[in-house]
Amino acid sequence: MNLIEKEFFSFKKRADFLAGFLGAAVLLAGTPGLAKSLTQKVTARFANIQLVVNDQVVKTSAEPFIYNGNVYAPVATVANALGIKQKRDNRTPAVRCSTSTASPLSADSTRPHPLPG
């Protein structure tokens, strides 16, 4: 192999490495943003949690569960039981809730309240 061929193959190896490195960097840089919009595995605890509104047990289509100290329940079921209008907005995505007498939420009411144990 002459000097020109050695230089060409050396350059080719560096170019291939750089292209691979940049490709991996682009893929990995986009991963955190994509992960949230895809799926995530979680460990939840089911504890036969009942939804009770005004001393009446509310039937749910999906069993409420506990994850990271917060109780998760079907929004539509909870909103309907409380007389709150709700609509799923797939464009945003969001769940939009409204009442006839809207009042601003306090900072405390928007924070999750962990369950004991």
C-alpha positions in Angstrom: 0.0 0.0 0.0 1.5 3.3 -1.0 1.4 6.6 1.0 -1.6 8.0 -0.8 -3.7 4.8 -0.2 -2.7 4.8 3.5 -3.8 8.5 3.8 -7.0 7.8 2.0 -7.9 4.8 4.2 -6.9 6.8 7.4 -9.1 9.7 6.3 -12.0 7.3 5.4 -11.8 5.6 8.9 -11.9 9.0 10.6 -14.8 10.2 8.4 -16.7 7.0 9.1 -16.1 7.3 12.8 -17.1 11.0 12.8 -20.3 10.2 10.8 -21.2 7.4 13.2 -20.5 9.5 16.3 -22.5 12.5 15.0 -25.4 10.1 14.1 -25.4 8.6 17.5 -25.2 12.0 19.2 -28.2 13.2 17.2 -30.3 10.2 18.1 -29.3 10.3 21.8 -29.9 14.0 22.0 -33.5 13.6 20.8 -34.2 10.6 23.1 -35.2 12.4 26.3 -37.9 14.5 24.5 -39.3 11.4 22.7 -39.3 9.2 25.8 -42.0 11.4 27.6 -44.3 11.3 24.5 -44.0 7.5 24.1 -44.4 5.0 27.0 -42.8 4.6 30.4 -42.9 1.6 32.7 -44.0 2.4 36.2 -44.6 0.4 39.4 -48.1 1.1 40.8 -49.8 -0.2 43.9 -53.4 -1.3 43.8 -55.1 -1.0 47.2 -58.8 -1.3 46.5 -59.2 2.4 46.6 -62.7 3.7 46.4 -63.8 7.0 45.1 -66.4 8.5 47.5 -68.2 11.8 46.7 -70.7 13.1 49.2 -70.6 9.8 51.1 -71.6 7.9 47.9 -69.2 5.3 46.4 -68.5 6.1 42.7 -68.1 3.2 40.3 -65.1 3.4 38.1 -64.2 1.7 34.8 -60.6 1.5 35.9 -59.3 0.8 39.4 -57.5 3.8 41.0 -53.9 3.1 41.9 -51.0 4.7 43.8 -47.8 5.8 42.1 -45.1 7.8 43.8 -47.4 8.6 46.7 -50.2 10.0 44.5 -53.6 8.4 43.8 -54.5 8.1 40.1 -58.1 7.7 39.0 -60.0 8.2 35.8 -60.4 11.9 35.3 -63.8 11.6 33.5 -65.2 9.5 36.4 -64.0 11.9 39.0 -65.2 15.0 37.1 -68.6 13.6 36.4 -69.1 12.6 40.0 -68.3 16.2 41.0 -70.5 17.7 38.3 -67.5 19.1 36.4 -67.6 19.3 32.6 -64.6 17.6 31.1 -63.3 17.0 27.6 -60.2 15.4 26.2 -58.2 17.5 23.8 -56.1 15.2 21.6 -54.4 18.1 19.9 -52.6 19.5 22.9 -52.9 16.7 24.6 -54.8 17.8 27.6 -58.0 17.2 29.6 -60.0 20.3 29.9 -62.3 20.7 32.9 -64.7 23.6 33.6 -67.4 24.5 36.1 -70.2 27.1 35.8 -68.6 29.0 38.7 -64.9 29.0 37.9 -62.6 30.0 40.6 -58.8 30.3 40.4 -56.8 27.5 41.9 -54.5 28.4 44.8 -50.9 27.3 44.6 -51.6 24.7 47.3 -54.4 23.0 45.4 -52.3 22.3 42.4 -49.6 20.4 44.4 -49.9 16.7 44.8 -50.7 15.5 48.3 -48.8 12.3 49.1 -50.6 9.5 50.8 -49.3 8.2 54.1 -47.5 4.8 53.9 
